[in-house]
Amino acid sequence: MNLPLPVELSAPDIRPWRAGNTGVDFVHRFEAAVPGPNVMVQALTHGNEICGAIALDWLLRQGFRPRRGTLTLAFGNVEAYARFDAADPYPSRFVDEDFNRVWADAALFGARDSVELKRARQLQPFVDAADLLLDIHSMSEPCRPLMVCGTVDKNAALARQLGVPADLLIDTGHPAGLRMIERGGFGDPASPRCALLVECGYHWEAAAADVAVDTLVRFLGLAGLADAAWVQAHIRLPLPPVQRLVRVTEAVVARSADFRFLVPTVGLSVLPCAGTPIAQDGDRVWLTPYDDTVLVMPGTHNLKPGGTAVRLGRFEGGTGA
C-alpha cells in the first residue's frame, strides 16, 4: 500500500489496561482527596490513530495520580484498534461507522446499533460528567499539529492558555454527526465545560507521539491535576512563539466518486487569491471564497461521496504564547 510517509510508530499493547477500575473495559478513573475539576482524556477515537494510545499507555505506566480533582482515562474504539495492521493501517479507523459522529442524543439513545454506538453508550456517562476533555487524534495526510476547538470560542481560549500547538481551529462541525467535543455543555458557549481535540500530525510519524504526550502533560498541568515540577519534567516540546487561529467558513463535500482536487493538498496551506479553483466534481467546481484561503485537513485517501474533502477558512492574527 502506498502511504505518504512510512509507519514509524508501533501500536502499544493496551491489554494490561482492559480491566480498569470503573466497571467499563479500558476506562480508568482516579480521584484525589483534594477537590478539583473532573478531567477526561480519550485516545483511540479512531482505531488507527495510535499516538493517543501511546500517550495514555505512557501515563498509566508512570502510575500518575492527580493531586486534585478526578482524572478519567479512556481508550475509545478498542474494537477497531484490535484490527490495526501496520501493513494496511487505514481500514482500522472504525468497524461500522465513525466513532466521532455518534455523540448526539438522537444517535446515542436511538434504536440504531453498531460497534461504535455500543462503545459510545458505555463512555457517555464519563463524557457527560467531565468538566474538561482532551481527545487525542492524528491525521491521514501529513500536516503540522492542529488543535480543533469545536465550534465555540471558549475552547480556543482554553487552547491559548494551554499554549500548544501553534495552529488552532474553530470549525462548523461535521454534517455526518456530532463529535464528542461538541456534546452537551462542550458545545454551549454559556457552559463552563470545555473540550479540545488535538490533531498530533500524520497518523504514524514518530513526532505525533511526542506531540500527544506533550499535549497530555500540559493539559494535566493546566487543569491543576499535575504540579509544575511534574509538568516541566515530562514536557517534550517547546512552546510555539505564536498561536494562530483558523476560522472555518465552509466545507467542501464530495458529491461523487469523480471528486478531484485541482490544487496541491497540503494541510494548512494558504491560497492567496479569491476565485482560485480548488476542486471539481462533475460540473461543479469549488473556488476559494476569499483571499488567503486556508486548506484545513484536505483528505485524498478513501474519500467517499458525502465525505468532507477539505474545510476552508482563514487565519485571524496571532497571540504570543
Stockholm file with secondary structure:
# STOCKHOLM 1.0

chainA/1-321         MNLPLPVELSAPDIRPWRAGNTGVDFVHRFEAAVPGPNVMVQALTHGNEICGAIALDWLLRQGFRPRRGTLTLAFGNVEAYARFDAADPYPSRFVDEDFNRVWADAALFGARDSVELKRARQLQPFVDAADLLLDIHSMSEPCRPLMVCGTVDKNAALARQLGVPADLLIDTGHPAGLRMIERGGFGDPASPRCALLVECGYHWEAAAADVAVDTLVRFLGLAGLADAAWVQAHIRLPLPPVQRLVRVTEAVVARSADFRFLVPTVGLSVLPCAGTPIAQDGDRVWLTPYDDTVLVMPGTHNLKPGGTAVRLGRFEGGTGA
#=GR chainA/1-321 SS CCCSSCCCCCCCCCGGGSSCSSSSTTEEEEECSSCCCEEEEEECSSTTCTHHHHHHHHHHHHTCCCSSSEEEEEECCHHHHTTCCTTSCSGGGCSSSCGGGCCSHHHHTSSCCCHHHHHHHHHHHHHHHCSEEEEEEEESSCCCCEEECTTSHHHHHHHHHHCCCSEEEECCCCTTCCCGGGSGGGGCTTSSCEEEEEEEEETTCHHHHHHHHHHHHHHHHHTTSSCHHHHHHHCCSCCCSEEEEEEEEEEEECCSTTCEESSCCCTTCEECSTTCEEEEETTEEEECSSTTEEEESCCCTTCCTTSEEEEEEEEEEEEEC
#=GC SS_cons         CCCSSCCCCCCCCCGGGSSCSSSSTTEEEEECSSCCCEEEEEECSSTTCTHHHHHHHHHHHHTCCCSSSEEEEEECCHHHHTTCCTTSCSGGGCSSSCGGGCCSHHHHTSSCCCHHHHHHHHHHHHHHHCSEEEEEEEESSCCCCEEECTTSHHHHHHHHHHCCCSEEEECCCCTTCCCGGGSGGGGCTTSSCEEEEEEEEETTCHHHHHHHHHHHHHHHHHTTSSCHHHHHHHCCSCCCSEEEEEEEEEEEECCSTTCEESSCCCTTCEECSTTCEEEEETTEEEECSSTTEEEESCCCTTCCTTSEEEEEEEEEEEEEC
//
